[in-house]
Each structure stands twice: as structure tokens, then as C-alpha cells.
Amino acid sequence: MADYDTHANRARELLEGLHPKTFGRSYELTIAAAQVEALLALAAAVAGRQADRDIR
């Protein structure tokens, strides 16, 4: 599984790449992809935190 930074940066890049005047299906799909990347970043952060606890 990729790390937090990878997914967080991908989500940011997707959102930054959106043109303010873009509407419709393409816009919705890009937002959805950014949301998935953000959730994957959160999952990676939680998994990393859990792994740190398991080591102690």
C-alpha cells in the first residue's frame, strides 16, 4: 500500500487540475477520484499509526 504522502499529493493534484468552469460528468469523476485518494491517504495514516502502536 502506498504511503500517506502519495495519496494526499495525488488528491491535491487532481483538485488543482480542475478548471473552475468545468462542469458535468468529468468534473464529478475528478472530484470522486480526489475523494478516493483522500480516503486512501487517511487509511494509510491510520495503518501507519496502528503499526507504530504494535511496535511498542
Secondary structure per residue as TSV (DSSP state, phi and psi in degrees):
chain	resnum	aa	ss	phi	psi
A	1	M	-	360.0	134.5
A	2	A	-	-66.8	163.2
A	3	D	-	-85.8	172.5
A	4	Y	H	-55.0	-49.0
A	5	D	H	-58.9	-39.6
A	6	T	H	-60.3	-49.6
A	7	H	H	-70.5	-39.4
A	8	A	H	-63.6	-42.3
A	9	N	H	-66.4	-38.5
A	10	R	H	-64.1	-42.8
A	11	A	H	-61.1	-43.6
A	12	R	H	-62.4	-44.0
A	13	E	H	-62.5	-41.3
A	14	L	H	-61.5	-45.4
A	15	L	H	-70.0	-38.0
A	16	E	H	-67.8	-26.8
A	17	G	T	-79.1	-10.2
A	18	L	-	-71.2	134.0
A	19	H	-	-85.1	134.2
A	20	P	T	-56.7	-24.6
A	21	K	T	-99.2	11.7
A	22	T	-	-82.2	132.4
A	23	F	-	-135.6	171.9
A	24	G	S	90.7	-158.6
A	25	R	H	-61.4	-42.2
A	26	S	H	-60.7	-43.7
A	27	Y	H	-61.4	-47.5
A	28	E	H	-62.6	-41.2
A	29	L	H	-66.9	-37.1
A	30	T	H	-67.6	-42.2
A	31	I	H	-61.7	-44.7
A	32	A	H	-61.5	-42.7
A	33	A	H	-64.1	-39.7
A	34	A	H	-64.9	-38.0
A	35	Q	H	-64.9	-41.7
A	36	V	H	-62.0	-45.8
A	37	E	H	-60.7	-39.6
A	38	A	H	-65.1	-39.8
A	39	L	H	-66.8	-38.5
A	40	L	H	-65.5	-36.9
A	41	A	H	-63.2	-43.4
A	42	L	H	-62.5	-43.9
A	43	A	H	-61.7	-41.0
A	44	A	H	-65.4	-39.0
A	45	A	H	-66.1	-42.8
A	46	V	H	-66.5	-42.1
A	47	A	H	-62.9	-40.5
A	48	G	H	-64.9	-39.0
A	49	R	H	-66.0	-42.1
A	50	Q	H	-64.7	-39.4
A	51	A	H	-63.6	-38.3
A	52	D	H	-63.2	-39.6
A	53	R	H	-66.1	-39.8
A	54	D	H	-66.4	-29.4
A	55	I	H	-71.6	-34.2
A	56	R	-	-72.2	360.0
